[in-house]
Amino acid sequence: MRFTLIKDLKQDKSMQPIISGLLIFTLLYLVADILVKANSFGLFSSAIKLTLFGDEEEFIEPLSQASFLEFIHTEIFFIMMILLTLSAIYARVSRKKSFSLWIINAVLLSSLVSLIALAISYYFDPLL
């Protein structure tokens, strides 16, 4: 995490391949994470609703509370680690500091809202 200590990353030539590699592996992780979630949890509202609440007609069991808490716990950790690392890089690399702060805050808030919305949708049964 040396890039968090260096003031100007553009002047340090040894950090450019390290940051490029980190960004490539982060992108690969995000693509793999989307594929895993699409397969296990679902990406669209109908699939997520079926995973969370099940379907009696198709004999699909709802997601247990322990499984949901384990899922949300790991999501909080991974989202936190990825977004904090990427925001530290983006804040150092971007040219417009005020714009980068708006982008970083918007991404962090949207990830927080998505986690809270998922928890609310699990614990408060939707009106069907």
N, C-alpha and C positions, 0 to 999 in steps of 0.2 A: 504494500500500500504506500509505496514511496511517492506516488503521484499526488497524494494528499498533502505532502510536505513541500513540494516544489512549487514555487510561485508561478513561474511561466514554463509550461510544458513544451512550448514551441522551441525554446532555446536549448533544451536538453535532448540531444539526438539519441541517446541510449534508451530513453523512455518511449520513443515513438513506436518501435516494433512491439514493445511490451503492451502498450495501450492498444495497438491495433489487434494483437492477439487476444487480449481480454475482450475487446468489443466483438470480435468474430466468434469467440466461444460463447459470449453472452447471447448473441443472435442465434447461434445454433441451439442453445438451451431454450430460448423462448420459442423457437419453432418446434422443438421436441416437446416442450411443455404443452403447446397448443394441440399437438397430435395426441398426446396422452390424455388430456382433458376431453378431447372430442371422443376418444374411445371409451373412457371410463365414466365420465360425468355428463358430458354433452356440452354443446356450444350454444344451442338455441334454446329459447324458453320452454318449448314443449319437451325437449329431451331432459332439460334440467328439472322440470316439474315431475317428469316420470321418474327420474333418479331419486329426487328428494322424497316424494310422496308415494311412489309405487302406483300400481294399477291392479285392482282386484280382479277385473275381467281377464287380464292377461297373466295373472298370477305372478306379478312382479312385486317383490317385497320393497317396502320403503327403506330408505337409508336410516340406519340406527343412529341414535344420538352420539354414541361413542365414535362411530365412524365419521360422522359429520364433524365432531370436535377435533378429531385427529387430522382430518382434511383441512379444516380452517386454520389449525395451529401451524401446519407445515406451510400453508399458503402465506400466512402472515410473515413467517420467518424468511421464506425465499423472496417474496416481494420486497420486504424490507432490505435484504442484503443486495439484491439486484438494483433497486432504485437508489439506494444510498451510494453504491459504488458508481453507477452511471451518472448520478447527479454531481458527484465529486469530480468526475472527469469532465462532464459538460460545462460545469462552472469554471473550470480552469482553461478549457479550450475555446469557449465561445468569446466572441469579440464584444458583443453588446451585453453587458452585465445585467442591466435592468430587464431586458427581454429574457435572458436565461433564467433569472429568478422567477419570472412569471411562468415560464414553461415548466421549471422544476416543481414549483408549488402546484401547478395545475395537474401534473402527472401524479404527484404524491397524494393530492386530495382525491383525484378520481380513483386511484387504487384503494384508498381508504373507504370511499363511498361504495365501491364494488364489493368489498369484504363485508361491510355493514349491511348492504342490501341483501347479500346472500344469507347472512345470519338472520336477518329479519324475515326473509322469505321462508326460511326453514322453521323458525319458531312460531310464526304467525301464519296459520293455515289460510291459504288464499280463498276468497269467495269464488266458488265455482259457478 
